[in-house]
Structure formats: structure tokens, C-alpha cells
Amino acid sequence: MREEMERREALELRRGHPKPRSAEGWGLLPLLWYLAFYKPLITESHLRRKNIKFLFIRFSAWQYAGCDKLWAGLVTTLCDSVRHHFGALPLSVYHVMGTRPRFASGFSHREWLLKRGTCLKLWGLLFVLAAGLTILLVALLVPGVKDHRVLKVVGSAVTSLSGSGLVLGAFSILKNLLISEKQKIERLTDSEKFTTQLGFMSKVRREVEVLVDFLTFMEIFERRRLRVVLEITSLDICYPEKVAGVLNAMNTLLSDANVPFIFILAVDPSVIVPCLEQTGCMKGLADNGYLYLNRTVTLPFSIPEMGSRSRLRCLEAAIQTREDLMYRILAGRVERRRAKCRQAPALASLEEADAEAVAYIHQAFRCLHDGDDPLARYLPTNGAHLRRIVNTIPITLRLLLHRDGPRSPRAAAAWVVLADQWPCRLSWALQCLEDARQSHPAPALGARALWSIFQENLGELSALQQPLRNVLSLDGDPELFQSFLAHDFPFSAREAHEFLGVTVNLDHSIRHKMGLLRALDRLKKAAAAVPVSRGVQCPHPE
């Protein structure tokens, strides 16, 4: 969108169109002049303008998720961002002296019309103020007239009345300068009217209409089109009622035909649709959240699955968010710590252990960066999952070194990816391994592959898929799980048992739940296998 904005700007300049005006610096003075004394007209030439400017606003729904103001927070964020972009003074002057843009009659190219009524009122007030001041000065300074109290009273009254109009106008501008639209809406939400909704929506809508008119005014002044782009994120981690409220507020803002708003709704439909279906907004749509989204979103865009290069770029971006994982910083720290170890022999063992951990962490991330390594093929396409893996690998390797466990950074990184991508299937394999170790000697199981243990108990997992359906939905592609464990990373039962003690990115409550369900299922099967004896009379309880 930024590239398109720059391309259109350059194309309009090559066609000979006037350069857009800026409202910053010295451009603020003509803007205030036009706001006070001119009416904007929407002409045909303005509608034909191709150059455009985007105002990008990010709205995180999670910031307002804990209160009743989530949908109002969307409006306040919009108003506050526009006020911050153009400045508080122009918007305050527009509230007091601005005129709503209207369409020009015919094919006129005249974009500004002098506000004669405002000019006459201003000149009249200044003339009356000058006359009052003259009478007052004459009554106070001219000899022989000082004793006339009538002139003093008349001069004071005329000066006060004329000056009060100017003072009231300045006071209104100052009031709007100090109290923003965001504060006005927040005051409305804090009042009793918010609970009863008496006149609340009409006042909020009025503030939005003033904002839209101001944006149209700025379009004509800057000689280009303006579009406000709101990126809505984190909506899929809010309560269902909040989700419906934000979508309703979005539809309300887009209800008018020519509003300059573009909403980018970044959500996961598999999470949003159940939230919508739990609320009362689905009546009439057969409780189908997909129908509601289809009527709300005018340009659906489902992001395709990442390729290998995109996954590696996302991995690099996730690593750069952690300064302690960047290789150059790590290498510098290792050299400094080794130098300190030479100076302080008492801390040598601790510093050397830390340096060893840094080296293993670097090797693990080098395996992830290597496009030829099979491990890179299993990296998730979700940014949140990538950050989890990046944050977990250093902890896992440090715990392994502390326990004097296996020293393979690549295997540790692969185990972290396995636990993140398939938590349900891995938990089931670990639970089956634990149950088998309780009934068989450990040496007999140590050499067995974890995949074979999972495959032997796959039918039992299929029988329990109904109570485990929510946990199963956390797993990735089952075919990739088979390829991961059976071919690329065939972890043995012994390795799985050693890694289990340092696995911090796997919810162990899943495994405990599976153990309980498996015990209950075996108990039912055992009870069904016991023959029921007939003809035996039970004694009376008494």
C-alpha cells in the first residue's frame, strides 16, 4: 500500500497536477486560514484525483478485552490516531469554525467558497470592539469628557459585549484542544447513560461524523485522497461478546457510503466463528458464523501456507526479537566471559558451562537455518509458534547440560519442534511408554522406537478421540508426524525418557488426562469381560 501510494503520487506529478500541500510547519497557517474563512467544495476534479495517502492505525483488541468498552475502544483509537496525525489545533478549530464539505454545483473547479457570514460577523465584532475601545479611551483620557459617566458605561458595555464573542470562540477552541474526542467518548462510557444506552450511540456517531467531515476537508486542502486503514488484531483471544461488539462497531463505521475507512481484520476464522455462534447476533443466519463473516468481510484473503524461505525469514525475525540469541552478541559475550575466566579462576567452571551452553544454542539454531536440513521442513508457519520454539530451545539445552544429558543440539531442537507441533500425539506416545515401563523392564524398552510404541496403541487413541477432540485439534499434519518420527528423527524410548525431564513446552496435564482416560477404558473392558453369575440371591441389607 505504501508503494502504491508513492507510485500514484509520482504519476500525478508527471501529469502536471499541483503538488499536495502539507499541514505541518508553515503549512499550518494556511490550513487555519481555510478552516476559519472558507467552505470546502467537493468538485469533479477532486473526485478524479488518483493520488492517495494512507493513515495506518493498529488496534489490538486485547487492550480493551477486560472491560465493557471494547467496541468503544475501536472508536476512541480511531479518533485519537487521526487527532495525533493532523494535530490537535486543526481539529479543534474545525469543531468550532469548520464547515461540512458539500458537493459543488455543476462542473465547477472551484474548491473553496468564502464564508461571507463569518467574515461579516468577525468584521462587525472587530468594528464594534474598536468603537467601544475608542469611546472608552475618549471617556478616560480626553479632558472635559472624563466626567461623563455615560460614555464610560457605554464604552465598557460595547467593549465587553463585542470582546465576549471573541473570547467565547477562543474558549471553545481551547476546550476542544484540551479535551479530545477520545476523552469525550470515555466520559460517556463512564456515565450512567452508557448502562442504559440512552442517547449514547447518537453522540458517538456524531463524533465519528465530525471526524469524517474533517478528513474530507483535509482531502481538499492537501489535494489528494485520504484513507484510514485500521488493522484489527488479537480479536481471536477475546471473549465471544467482545468479538461480536467489535464487528458490530466496524459495520457501524462502514454503514455510510463514502466513509474513508478500510478495515484489515487479522483473525483466525476457526476461532472467531465459534465465538460468534455463542452470541445472540446469529439469529436469522441459522447460527452459522461463516455466513456472518461472509456478510461482513468484503475482500476475503486467506494467507496461503508458507514456503521454506518464508519460514526461515520468520525464524530470523523471531530470533532477532531476542538479543541474547543473536549470534554476534552471543559470540561477543562468550569472548568477554572467557577473558573474565582467565582473570578469576574461582568462577571458571560456571563461566565455561555458560559458554558451552551458548555454543550449543548457536548450533541448534544453525540447524533450523539450514534449508537442506530436514528439520527446517517441520518449522511451523505461525509466528507465535515460531517464537515459542525460539524461546524454548535455549532453556531445553541449558537444562540438558545441567542434567548432564545428551549433548546433541540438533536432537534437542527437533524434540522442541515435535512437542510444539504435535502435543497430543506426543503426549499419547509418552503415556503409553510410561505405562509400558511400569509393566516391563526398562532395558527391554530402551531400544524401541517411539514411533512403534505410538503405532501399537493408535487404535486405543482412535477410540478415545471424542473426549480428546479439543486436544487433538492442537496437532499439526498427522502425515508429517509420521514422517518426523518414523524417518527423519526416530527417537528411541530411552531418548524420549531423557528428554521428558527437560520438556518445558509440553503441557503435562494432557498426558495425565490421557492416563486417566486410558485407565478408565481398561477398567470398563475388564468389567465387561468378567462373567456375571446367575441364580445367586443377594442378602437383604437388614
Secondary structure, DSSP 8 states (H G I E B T S, - for coil): -HHHHHHHHHHHHHTT------SSGGGHHHHHHHHHHEEEEE-HHHHT---EEEEEEEEEGGGGTTSS-HHHHHHHHHHHHHHHHH-HHHHHHHHHH----EE-STT----EEE-HHHHHHHHHHHHHHHHHHHHHHHHHHSTTTTT-HHHHHHHHHHHHHHHHHHHHHHHHHHHHHHS-HHHHHHHHHHSHHHHHTSSHHHHHHHHHHHHHHHHHHHHHHHTSEEEEEEEEESGGGS-HHHHHHHHHHHHHHT-STT--EEEEE---HHHHHHHHHTSGGGTTTTT-HHHHHHHH-SS--------HHHHHHHHHHHHHT-GGG-HHHHHHHHHHHHHHHHH-GGGHHHHHHHHHHHHHHHHHHHHHH-TTSGGGGG--S-HHHHHHHHHHHHHHHHHHHHTT----HHHHHHHHHHHHH-HHHHHHHHHHHHHHHHHS-HHHHHTSBHHHHHHHTHHHHHHTTTTTHHHHTT---HHHHHHIIIII---BHHHHHHHHTT--SS-HHHHHHHHHHHHHHHHHHHHHHS----S-------
